[in-house]
Amino acid sequence: QKEVEQNSGPLSVPEGAIASLNCTYSDRVSQSFFWYRQYSGKSPELIMSIYSNGDKEDGRFTAQLNKASQYVSLLIRDSQPSDSATYLCAFDTGGFKTIFGAGTRLFVKA
Amino acid sequence: DAGVTQSPTHLIKTRGQQVTLRCSPKSGHDTVSWYQQALGQGPQFIFQYYEEEERQRGNFPDRFSGHQFPNYSSELNVNALLLGDSALYLCASSGGLAGAGGQFFGPGTRLTVL
């Protein structure tokens, strides 16, 4: 079983719609969870971090964490073409290591 | 405020050669992690340096080694290069405890092994 599972996509949504990205993880001791955005040919950029169960909102982005189900998601409201990128889910293990998923490609159609 | 910087941007080597990649962390950060990212994959953790010591290592062979200097900058060395080492090598910095608050990535070094 992979440590982090993400649907590779591509996920295609129309401009203005809500994009929903999902991630499951296998490490039950993880306490810190992150979403990174990576544009083609660029390096990952941190967009959200979440540490406790529930929702965390930052502008158009909402991260949702359910530790019991080992599930984290990212919602992007009012999606824009500039949101088209690969979204990487990541978590910190109990040590000093961060595990990344392979990413979900998102396309926002104008 | 300078972010994370890496050099060189691109590098072409042949099998069996050795390579050194360099990274300067974001101002105020003292922890540096190195990742290897193959095309279409997420970053794979190589190791992390803190206080000039390797604090944790991922599943990479001993051909991969590193160093952190007193000014927190870091180097990644890869010996006996293989074709499979071709990838984007990313350096990420963070402050305080590993991963706390997430990491900031440099632009990466694209390594091609022929």
Interface residues (C-beta under 8 A of the other chain):
Chain A: V4 S32 F34 Y36 K42 S43 P44 E45 L46 S49 L88 A90 D92 G95 F96 K97 T98 I99 F100 G101 A102 G103
Chain B: S33 Y35 G40 Q41 G42 P43 Q44 F45 Q48 Y50 R55 Q56 G58 L88 L90 L97 A98 G99 A100 G101 G102 Q103 F104 F105 G106 P107 G108
